[in-house]
Amino acid sequence: MTRKLKITDVQWVLGHAHLSTTQQYLNPLPEDVIASVLAHYARQAEGASAPAEQLRLEYRPETLSVLFGKDLQ
């Protein structure tokens, strides 16, 4: 439900008095987190004076495995 609706809408549907109660059910997928971070940096690159090639991000597999708890190599 949280992929299609704003979290405050989900809060209302579930009848939670506090947003923190709704947030405890959120567990983003690793690929969603990575896509969001890449989109953030792409938006920043659009306004930057440096060419986008210089702002290209590379993630170290060992870092991702620590974050997401699995071997992504």
C-alpha positions in Angstrom: 0.0 0.0 0.0 2.8 2.4 0.8 4.2 2.1 -2.8 0.9 3.6 -4.2 -0.2 6.0 -1.5 1.4 8.7 0.7 2.3 7.4 4.1 -0.1 9.8 5.7 -2.9 8.3 3.7 -1.8 4.8 4.8 -1.8 6.1 8.4 -5.4 7.3 8.0 -6.5 4.0 6.3 -5.0 1.9 9.1 -6.3 4.2 11.8 -2.9 4.9 13.4 -2.9 7.9 15.7 0.9 8.5 15.2 2.8 8.4 12.0 5.6 6.6 13.8 3.3 3.6 14.2 2.8 3.4 10.4 6.5 3.9 9.7 7.5 0.8 11.6 6.0 -1.3 8.8 8.1 0.3 6.1 11.0 -1.8 4.8 12.3 -0.4 1.5 13.7 -2.8 -1.1 17.4 -2.4 -1.7 16.8 -1.6 -5.4 14.3 1.2 -4.4 16.8 2.8 -2.1 19.6 2.7 -4.7 17.2 4.1 -7.4 16.2 6.9 -5.0 19.8 7.8 -4.2 20.8 7.8 -7.9 17.8 9.9 -8.8 18.8 12.4 -6.1 22.4 12.7 -7.5 21.0 12.9 -11.1 18.9 15.9 -10.0 21.9 17.5 -8.4 24.0 16.9 -11.5 21.5 18.7 -13.6 22.2 21.9 -11.7 25.9 21.4 -11.3 28.5 23.0 -13.6 30.5 19.7 -13.9 29.6 17.3 -16.6 27.4 14.3 -15.5 30.2 11.9 -16.3 32.4 13.4 -13.5 29.5 12.9 -11.0 29.0 9.2 -11.9 28.5 7.1 -8.8 29.9 3.6 -8.2 29.0 1.6 -5.1 31.4 -0.8 -3.6 29.7 -4.3 -3.3 31.1 -4.8 0.2 29.4 -1.6 1.3 26.1 -2.6 -0.1 26.3 -6.0 1.5 26.8 -4.4 4.9 23.8 -2.1 4.3 21.5 -4.7 2.9 22.8 -7.9 4.6 23.5 -10.0 1.6 26.3 -10.6 -0.9 25.6 -8.5 -4.0 28.9 -9.2 -5.8 
